[in-house]
Each structure stands twice: as structure tokens, then as C-alpha cells.
Amino acid sequence: MARIEGARFGHVNVTGSDWRRLAAFYGDVFGMEVVPPERDYRGRELEAGTGVANAHVRGAHLRLPGPGPASPTLEIYEYDTVEESRPPRVDRAGWGHLAFQVPDVAAALDAFVDAGGGRFGEIVTLATSDGRRVTWCYATDPDGNLVELQGWSQ
């Protein structure tokens, strides 16, 4: 099997109904900041790359919380026309959710909801086979995308 040498993680994309509102939400909740420049693309190349006729996309990248300026980004885009999403399900094939490690899951969930997110399921704790414990829950951002909040302990 061929390996792609030099590969590194770049970003995760989410398409929203209002990119500025979603970017503000993630900025407020997790302290993410926009990494300039804002994007505003349209034209033949975008149509060819996306397979979307008359595509026009606006948005920006937000630095994910982590090690600093080298952290990957969350790319938030908004198309002029956005197909309605289905209600979130954790057992649907495809990308499932973004996960953020937090020091206190219950407090993080309250802050997430206070900022405009929603609750999804309950806070639970599971034990791994090596004895560690993870407390976690799912929540939804303002556009209904699933986000996991998790905290690890020994």
C-alpha cells in the first residue's frame, strides 16, 4: 500500500446557513479566532471543483483550540443555496461529529447551550479497557451539527 509522505492534518469543513453566525458561535464557545483571509469564491473553477452549478461560497477558517498557531482549522463556509440537512444521528454513515476535550463536561455543555447550541443525549461516563474513564456528551451547534464534549480521567 502506498503511503502519502509528508501528509498532515489541515482542516475540517462545515457548511452552514450563516457562516458568520456559526463562526461567532465557535469563537464565543471555544475561543477560536478567524485565520485571515475571509474567503469569497465563485466561478468556473469553483463549479468544477465542487460539482455545484453557479457555486458561490463565503466563509473563513477558525483556528482550533490546541497547540497554537500550528493548530488545524475549522473551515466554515456558506453557499448561496444550501440543501436542508437531515436531523443529526450518531449512527449515520459519514463524518459524525467534532470532538473537543474540556475540563468539565457539564459546565462546557451549559456554556455551549447558553451560546446558542442545543443538548443532544445525556452526559455519560464510560470506562476503557485500560482503566481510564471518559465523560462525554453530544450537543448540536446552531445549525444542528453534532459536537462531542469530552473529559478524560484516570
Secondary structure, 3 states (H helix, E strand, C coil): CCCCCCCCCCEEEEECCCHHHHHHHHHHHHCCCEEEEEEEEECHHHHHHHCCCCCEEEEEEEECCCCCCCCCEEEEEEECCCCCCCCCCCCCCCCCCEEEECCCHHHHHHHHHHCCCEEEEEEEEEECCCCCEEEEEEEECCCCCEEEEEEEEC
